[in-house]
Amino acid sequence: MSLPPKIIVAPPGPRSRDLSTRLSAAECPAFDARRDAREETSGAPQSPVVYERGESANVWDVDGNRYVDLVAGFGALIFGHAPRAIEKIATEQEAKLGLALGDVYASEVKVELCEKLASLFPEPGARVMLGLSGADALTAALKTVALSGKSRVVAFEGSYHGLSYGPLAACGLSSNFRAPFRDQIGDWVTFEPYPATPDIARDVLARLRALAKSEGGKAVGAVLIEPVLGRGGVVEVARDFLRDLRSICDDAGWMLVVDEVFTGCGRSGAFSRAVAEGVLPDILCLGKGLGAGRPISAMIGRAHMMAAWGAHRGTTIHTATHFGSPPSCVAALAVLRALDDGSVYASVARKGASFRDALIAACAHRAVVRQRGLMLAIDLGTSARVLSASRALLERGYIVITGGARGESITLTPPFDIREELLAGFATTLDEVLETLDERGAKARA
């Protein structure tokens, strides 16, 4: 059972500081540079804690502090840290067969998982490609688009599809992610504003209809979209936008690629947010929660869209050594079985709405709260305020992370089974933290 925070030494404690110093001397300097920049922006320290162990919705650092984890492995740990049932069968599978031979000789559990995923797609005949990460699934999807003979893609500002080279080109969260690598990733993506409001949606749809009729539209192979921005700050598309987009893609002969790495497998209150809205993707990408902490992802495509992969003499493939590893496959099968009866989706929707209401009651006068299922964002307006609040929350025993295109939001993706008392406790603590920040700001201005 998850427990409330317990801070016994101010984080980061001495062991965390020591280990972080050792890591800084060995790890790529990118992450220290990011922390330095955030500290300069916020004026608040950004030195990290180091995890030691996790259980359910709690993590402990190496100094013995206990935290309530509201990030849950960037949303991947849908059943919390070390879920016993899934870890048991994955460990048993590792003892039996830890690695098959990928695309040459499969394991039985890979066969079962591909069949299960194909059966969950709303159209018969779907085909599946497995990977290790969401970026792998998006890479496979973009390769599928290229095999159609039309490789240009329309994507959206604020979106995040991973940082591997294919998805990076379509990553609209920040142009800074793409800029240093532009010469290598090319220029084959057109970005549109994310259609979060009816006015923006109307304008985007008008431009896409015009593009479809233009000479340039003949080079477009797909539109790539997140139905709810995940890392981009839990922003939803406007009502009916996905249905209208589906219609445009049908008329233009474009694929509709839906990235549900973040929203899928129950996180948004459904197996697939797009399908729940009555929209059939041509390609559906899943990851994160699919393995409940085990590394696995999936791209599921309509049969006629996937046919191009077979129209060759065996040279066009997409694989890697650990794709479809047996322990990850059995974990994914366990996740899908747990989701089968729909009760998890209902619980996620109810618990997410209750958490939203608690956050609004606690801090609506200081923040904007957005929610879909158990993905929430608390928009504080500026990255400096978010970083300061996040640090103060860490010091009180809560793990949160920043989000939004400008880092203006705290984003929360707690485990599905987290106790509601812990969520209510966070709402109260957040109110206290924001009040303290406001008081400090007022004194500084005086």
N, C-alpha and C positions, 0 to 999 in steps of 0.2 A: 504494500500500500504506500502511495506517495505521502511524503511528509512535508511540513512547512519548512522554510529556510532556517538554517542555524549557522550563524557566522561566529566562529571562535577566534579568528585572527583577521585583521583587516586585509581584504584582498587587494593586490596579490600578496600572499604570505611569503616568507623567506624561501621555501622550497620552490614555489612558483617562480619567484624572481631568479633563483639560481638556474633552474632548468630553462627559463626563457633566455637567459644570458648565453647558456651553452647552445641553445638552438640558433640564436642569432649569429653565432660564429660559424655555423655549419649550413644553415638553410639559405635559399635564395633571398637576397636582400629586399625583394619587392614588398614583403609583408611588414618588415620594420619601417620601410619608407612610408607605407600607407598609415601605419600607426603614428609616425611622426607628423604626417600631414594632418591627421585628425586631431592630434593633440594641439597643434598650432591653430587649427580652426576653432576648436571648442574651448581651449584654455583648461581643459580637464585632462588628467592623466589617462592614457590608453594602454598602459602596460597590461599584459594578459595574465589570466590565471591558467594553470595547467591541470587538466582533468586527470583523475585517478581511476574512478569507476562510476558506473551509472546503474540505476535501477528504476524502472517505471518512469515517473516524471521528475526524478531527482538525479543530480550529478554531485559528486564529491570531488573537490580539488585535492592536490597532493598535500595541502596544509590542513586537511580535515574539515574544511567548510562544506556545508550542505546547501545546495541551491535548488530552486524550482526551475526546471528547464522548459522555457516557453518557446524554444527554437527547435528542439528535437531533431538535431542533425539536419538542419535546413529543411525541415518538414518530412524527412525520410523516415523517421522513427515513429510511424503512425501508432504503433502499439507500445511506445516507450522504449527505454533502454533495456536490453537483454530480456525480451519477452520469452518466458520460459518455454512455452509450447513450440515456438518457432526455432529457438536456439537448440532445443532438444533434437528436433528432427534434422536440422541442418548439421549438427555435430555428429549425429548418427550417420548421416549421408557422407560426411567427410571421412569417417572411419571405413565406410563401405567403398566409396569411389569419390575421390575429391576432384578429379579432373578427367574428362573424357578426351576425345580427339576432335573437338570442335565441329567443323563442317564436314569432316571426313567420316568419323565414327561417333555417332551421338550416344548419349545416355538415354535410358528409358524415361527418366523424369523430364528431360528436355522435350521429348516427344509429347508427353502428357501436358506440359506447360504450353507448348505451341498450339496444341489442339484446344486447350481451355481458352487461351487468349483469342484464337480465331472464332470460337463459339460465342464469345462475348461481344464481338463486333456485330452491328445490327444487320449486316448483309451477308448471306452465305458465300462461302468460297474465299474468305479473306486469307491473306498470307502474312506470316510473321517473320521478323528479323530481330534477334536478341542482341543486346549489348551489355555494357557494364554501367553506363551512365546516361543521363538525359542527353548529353551532348552526342553520345554514340547514336542514340535513336534519331536525333535531328540530322546528324551526318548521313545516316542511312536514308532518311526522308529526302534530303536535298540531292543525294545521288540518284534516287528514284526519279525526282523531277528532271534531272539532267538527262536521264535515259529516255525521257519522253521526246527529246530532241529540241526542247525549248528550255533553256536553263535560267533565264531571268526570273527573279522572284520579287514580289511585293511583300514588304514586312512593315512593322509599325514601330514608331518611336515609343520608348519606354519598355519595350519588350526585352526579354532575356532568354536566349536559347542555348547558352553555353559558350565556352571560349575556345573550343577546338576550331580549326581553321574554317570549315564549312559554316557551322553555326555562327562563328564570330562575325562573318560578313553580314549576317542578318540580325546581329545583336543591336537593337535600338536603344538599349538602356543608357548607354553613354558612348558618344563618338570617340572618347578618349581610349576606350577599349580597342577600337579598330585602328586608330590613326597610326600607331607605330608600325603596323603590319600591312598597311594598305597596299604596298607594292606586291606583297605575296598573296593577299586574299582577293585582289581584284576589285572590280566595280560592277557587280551584276545584280545588286539589290536596290530597289526603289523604296524609300521610306515614306509612309503616310502618317499623319497624326493618329494617335490611338483614339478610336471612336467612343469616348467615354460619355459623351452627351449627345442628345438628339441632333443638335446643330452640327457638331463635328461629324457625326455619323452620316448625316445627309450630304455634307460636302464631300466626304471621302467616297461615298457611293457614287456620287455624280462624276467624280474624277475617274473612278474605276470603270464606270460605264463608257466614258469617253475614251479611256485608254483601250478598252476592249475593241472599240470600233476603229482605232487608229492603226497606222502601220507599226508603231512601236509595240502595240499589244500582241502582235504576232510572235514576238520573241519571248513573251512572258509564259512561263510554265506553271507557276503556282502563286497562290497567296498563302502566306504563313502567319498564323495568329495564335496568341494566347487568349482564351475566352475570358480569363481574369488575369491581369498582370500579377505575377507572384512577387518576384524580387522588385518589380516596378511599383509596389505599394498597394496591392490589393485593389486595383481599379477594374471595374467590370465594363464590358462593352454595353452600349446603349441597347435598349429593348429592340428586338427583331433584327438587329444588325447582322447577326450570323446567318439568319434565314435569307436576308437580302443578298448577303455576300455569296451564299451558296448558289443562289439564282444567277448572279453575275458570272461566277465561275463556270456554271453549267453552260450558259450562253456563249462564253468566250472560249470554252475548251481548256480552261485552266484547272489545275488541281487545287483543292482546298486542303491544306496541311494544318492540322490543329495540334498545337503543342500543349499537352496536358501532363507534362512531367510534374508540374507543381500541383495542378488542380485535380488530377486524376486519382483513382484508387481511394476515393472517399473524402479526400481533403476538402473539396468544395461541396460535400454533401451528396455526391453522386460518383458512379464509376467513371463517367465522362461528363463533364459539364456541357459540352456541345451536344452530345446525344440526349442528355436530359432536357435540353432546350429544343429538341426535335430536329437537329441538324446532323446529317450524316457526313463526316469527313471522308475525303478520299484517302488520307493518311492520318492516323492517330498515333501520337508519340506519348509513351508512358515511361516513368522512371520513379525516382525517389521512393515513395511509399510501396511500390510494387514488391520490393524485397524486404520491407520493414527493417532496414538497416544493412541487409546484404546487398552487394553491388550487382544490380541487374536492371535492365531497361528493355523496352520493346517498341518496335515500330510495327504497326498493324496497317496493312493496305488492302484496298479493294482489289479483287482478283485481276481485273483488266488493267489496273494501274501497275500491278506488280509483274505483269506478263513480260515486260521488257527485260527483266533480270534473267529470264530463261531463253531469250532470243539471241543466243550466242553459242560458242563452242566451249564454254566453261571458263572463259577468261574474265568475265565480269562478275565479281563476287565482292562481298563485304563481310569480313570476318576478322577475328583476333583470337589469340591463344585461350583467353579465359571467357570468351563469349559463351553463354549457356552453361556455365559450370554447374555440376550437379547440386552442390549445397545451395547455391543461389536459386536454382530452379525449384527445389523442394520448398524453400522459404517462400518464393512467389506463389506456388500452388497453395500453401497454407494461408497466405494472405487472401487469395481469391476465394478460397473456401470460407474464410471468416466473413467475407463481404457478400456471400451468395444470397443470404435471405433478406438483405436490405435493411436489417435493423441497425447496423452500424451507421448507414447513411442518415437514417432518421435521428439517431443519437447525436451525430456530428452536427446536423442542422439545428437541433434543439439546443445543444450545449453552446454552440457558436453564437446563437441569437441571445441566449441568456448572458453570455460573457460580454457581448456587445452592449447589452442594456446596462450591465454593471459598470462598464467603462464610460458610457455616456452619462450615467448618473453621477459618476465620480468626477469626471473632468471635461464634460462637454463645453464648459465655459472657457476651457484652455486648449482644447484640441478638437480635431475632427476624426471621428472613428468610422472606419470602413470594414465591412465583414462579409464574407461568403463562406459558410461552413465554419471550419476551424482554421481559417486563414484570416487574420485581422491586421489592420494597419491603424496606427494612431498618428495622425499627421500633426506635427508640432510646428510646422511652418519653415524652419531652417535646420540645416544639418548641424549647426553649432548647438542648438537647443537639444536636438535628438542625441547627439554624442554626450552632452552633459547629463541628460536624463538617464541614458543607458548606463553611464558609469555609476551614477548614484543608485540605480536599481541593482547593479552588480554588487555594490557595497552592502546592500540590504538583502542580498541572497536571491536575486532573480536574473536569469540569463535571457537576454533579449538581443535583437540584432537590428541594424539599420536597414532601411529600404527606401524605395522611391527614386525617381530619376535624379533628384538633387539631394538624396540622402535626408529628405525632410520627414521621414516617417520611421517610427518604431514598428517592426513587423513581428508578428507572433504566429507561430505554427505549433501549438502544444500537441502532445500525444492525445489520441482520441479518448483514452480512458482516464484522463486526468480528473481528479476530484474537483467538483465545482467550488468547494470551500477554498481551494488553493487559487482558483481564478478570481474569486471575490477578494481574497487577501491581496492579490496583486493589484486589483483596481484601487483598493484603499491606499496601498503603498504608492502607487503612481500619483494619486492625488496629492499625497504628502510631498513627494519629490518635486512635482511641478509647482506646488505652492512655495516650497523652499527656493526653487530657482527664480520664481517671480520676485520673491522678497529680496534676494541677492541682486537681481537686476535693478530693482527699484532703488536700493541703496547705492549701487554703482552709478546710476544716473543722477542721484542727488549729490 
